[in-house]
């Protein structure tokens, strides 16, 4: 990841722009995820649990939306 210094740009804004680009590209999250080995079964289990939590949140949100209308 590289960021060029723009004319008249301060070091702080350059660093801020760099951090924003790094977060957008997902480099840090990939690094953190790959820091330790996670077996395929463990990864599947985590993905499934995350999907279940997401579905429950969506269902609760939908339920709250429909009960508010009545």
C-alpha positions in Angstrom: 0.0 0.0 0.0 1.5 3.3 -1.0 0.3 6.9 -0.7 1.9 9.8 -2.5 2.4 13.1 -0.6 0.3 15.8 -2.3 1.7 19.3 -2.6 1.1 21.3 0.5 -0.3 18.2 2.4 0.7 17.8 6.0 2.2 14.6 7.4 -0.9 14.1 9.6 -3.3 14.2 6.7 -1.0 11.9 4.7 -1.0 9.4 7.6 -4.8 9.7 8.0 -5.3 9.0 4.2 -2.9 6.0 4.4 -4.8 4.5 7.4 -8.1 5.0 5.5 -6.8 3.2 2.4 -5.4 0.4 4.5 -8.7 -0.1 6.3 -10.6 0.0 3.0 -8.3 -2.6 1.4 -8.8 -5.0 4.3 -5.0 -5.7 4.6 -5.1 -5.5 8.4 -8.2 -7.6 8.9 -6.7 -10.3 6.6 -3.4 -10.2 8.6 -5.2 -10.5 11.9 -7.3 -13.4 10.6 -4.3 -15.2 9.3 -2.1 -14.6 12.4 -3.1 -18.0 13.8 -4.0 -21.1 12.0 -7.7 -21.9 12.0 -8.9 -25.3 10.7 -11.5 -25.5 8.0 -14.1 -27.0 10.3 -13.5 -24.2 12.9 -13.8 -21.6 10.2 -17.1 -23.2 8.9 -18.4 -23.3 12.5 -17.6 -19.6 13.0 -19.1 -18.6 9.7 -22.3 -20.6 10.5 -22.6 -19.0 13.9 -22.1 -15.6 12.5 -24.8 -16.2 9.8 -27.2 -17.4 12.6 -26.6 -14.3 14.7 -27.1 -12.1 11.6 -30.4 -13.9 10.7 -31.7 -13.5 14.3 -30.8 -9.8 14.3 -32.6 -9.3 11.0 -35.6 -11.2 12.2 -35.8 -9.2 15.5 -35.4 -6.0 13.5 -38.2 -7.1 11.1 -40.4 -8.1 14.1 -39.9 -4.7 15.8 -40.7 -2.9 12.5 -44.0 -4.8 12.0 -45.1 -4.4 15.7 -44.4 -0.7 15.5 -46.8 -0.2 12.6 -49.8 -1.7 14.5 
